[in-house]
Amino acid sequence: MEDSTPELYADGVQIGLGPFGTILSFTMQPAGQTGTLAPIRVCNLRMSLEHAKVLAMLLRKQLKIFEVQMGEDIPLHPQLYQQLGLSKQDACSNLLPSSYRCCERQRLRASGCSSRPYLH
């Protein structure tokens, strides 16, 4: 039996929250365009607020573990932080398993994450 689950790619997302759930509208910039056309909607993913919160926590944790294993942070353009209203400290997670907390202390300090509460 063949799996008919679609494989999708997105380079943008719009997030909507309401009292009963959330919607993630994944989008993709049209090929060959530099922002002159509206993004193409790839899919809408709806879930409960609780599921969205757990998804965000797990994704953040897995990305940080990946960075620790690779020995460097995933680079983000400095302008991205400003456009999204984030800071570099927002990228530093306190969701690492305890086995990563102590052994990676020096690397995290070097990346500017030393002020996070999990580094003791």
Secondary structure, 3 states (H helix, E strand, C coil): CCCCCCCCCCCEEEEEEECCEEEEEEEECCCCCCCCCCCEEEEEEEECHHHHHHHHHHHHHHHHHHHHHHCCCCCCCHHHHHHHCCCHHHHCCCCCCHHHHHHCHHHHHHCCCCCCCCCC
